[in-house]
Amino acid sequence: MITSTKQKEQKNQLNTKLWSIANDLRGNMEHNEFKNYILGVIFYRYLSEKLENRVSNLLKEDNITYAEAWNDEEYTEELKEELLDEIGYYIAPEYLFSTMVNKITNTKDFTIEELSKAIGSINESTLGTKSQDAFENLFDDLDLESNKLGQKVEARSKLMAKVLSKIAEIDFSHEDSEIDVLGDAYEFLISQFASSAGKKAGEFYTPQQVSKILAKIVTMGKKDLKSVYDPTCGSGSLLLRISKEADVRKFYGQEVISTTYNLARMNMLLHNVSYDKFDIQNDDVLENPKHLGKKFDAVVANPPYSQTWDNSMHNDDDRFSEYGKMAPNSKADFAFVQHMIYHLADKGVMAVVLPHGVLFRGNAEGTIRKYLIKEKNYLDAVIGLPSNIFFGTGIPTTILVFKKCRETGDNVLFIDASNDYEPGKNQNILRDEDVEKIIDTYKERKAIDKYSAVATLDDIKENDYNLNIPRYVDTFEEEEPVNMEKVKAEIKELKEQFLKQDEDLEKILNELEL
């Protein structure tokens, strides 16, 4: 079975189950709140099963169950120490996901208070340890005391029992999974409920085909990366996509929205990234950057488009001060670019998704754009993507690629991929062949008629550093020349037809004596 077919099958199975769970929650809460409960329980199940698998290996030669070992103080202390060191947390047998599901299925004595204690015990197990930062407040959005689940404990218990039972049916076979289970779950929920949430879903999750383009570009020719960084990391899916292209020793990211920040940490752990292999922070990256001083081998982002920001507080900020002007208050697009370049290692590669306006808007943005090209010569490629491929926005977007040490320093590659996609009901879709064409063109740095062009720095200078893609990639289609003699003949024939119709009409009117 080819990968794309397998992906579709796995996605369909996942989406069917998620929709069924969402239907159970419908009427109890707003659509955008569904995901907090569904994803929180998915993650709880994953942590439980990961721990059970690890404990099974640890106790393999002892011929003893986890429950039996936990009742032995000496075993318990050794298990806690081992588990905290290897996976960063522990869960008592009574608080495992499988225990909860067994109670729901067999003994019928499950209560939501037990689930709450189980969730809380995970966080408590990490207090004072090296993994505390990775797990702290991780389940804050899973509010099991909310009246939205039901007014009474019995009602809340009944509803969450349904959720746990259906999540128990989801296949977590990560070894042969071709999809990002948590990320795809989030993407599906966003696609169904984004309009109700009133949020720009594209800011939280980057479609996997776009993530693939960014990941392949920043890892091209590299199999090992010391560090990767996403300053607006959302659910972390873009960072994780890079690890499918190269070995990543450590992931760094920052996310301003606490709910999404929690999801990013969940996503890291769910994808077997050890708690000490990622550093995800929760704050506004432009106002309170958490990784200043660090340089990264690969930097990627899909930041919120044309976001407002306060540029008056950053005149002496090393990230922005050398450009001559600050990005405007009304549009922080170039502020994100400047922040990312600040963190890019000398031999690193950076790829960022932005609205098309960054290519041609003037004033301060024009000054920054000119500085990046003329003074620094960091811009390596401009890639135009189709419109309507992100949740929550139909605008066309562009990928800008930057390098501080460019192999082809005398030119910039322009790609117009705006017409290559599969039309979709809600979003347009980049096909595998569309992605491959972009990557091959970037890798070979070749000019293709109506698709790509290699522009010299002088060409860009002549255009006053305007990067609008049609200035460089000629997509004009010539119309067939008009045969004027043929047109004259057709007009003459039409006139003759009209004259005959008039004569026929006059003849009929005369016969009727009108």
Salt bridges, closest charged atoms under 4 A:
ASP24 OD2 - LYS166 NZ 2.82
GLU33 OE2 - LYS148 NZ 2.66
GLU49 OE2 - ARG45 NE 2.78
ASP85 OD1 - LYS130 NZ 4.00
GLU86 OE1 - ARG54 NE 2.19
GLU114 OE2 - LYS103 NZ 2.26
ASP180 OD1 - HIS271 NE2 3.22
ASP224 OD2 - ARG249 NH2 2.61
GLU245 OE1 - LYS216 NZ 3.25
GLU245 OE2 - ARG241 NH1 2.75
ASP279 OD2 - HIS291 NE2 3.35
ASP283 OD2 - LYS290 NZ 3.48
GLU287 OE1 - HIS314 NE2 3.34
ASP317 OD2 - HIS314 ND1 3.17
ASP317 OD2 - ARG319 NH2 2.69
GLU322 OE1 - LYS376 NZ 3.43
ASP333 OD2 - ARG361 NH2 2.73
GLU365 OE1 - ARG361 NE 2.66
ASP380 OD1 - ARG406 NH1 3.14
ASP380 OD1 - ARG445 NH2 3.40
GLU407 OE1 - LYS403 NZ 3.12
ASP420 OD2 - LYS437 NZ 3.50
ASP432 OD1 - LYS212 NZ 3.86
GLU433 OE2 - ARG431 NE 3.74
ASP434 OD2 - ARG431 NE 2.85
ASP504 OD2 - LYS500 NZ 3.25
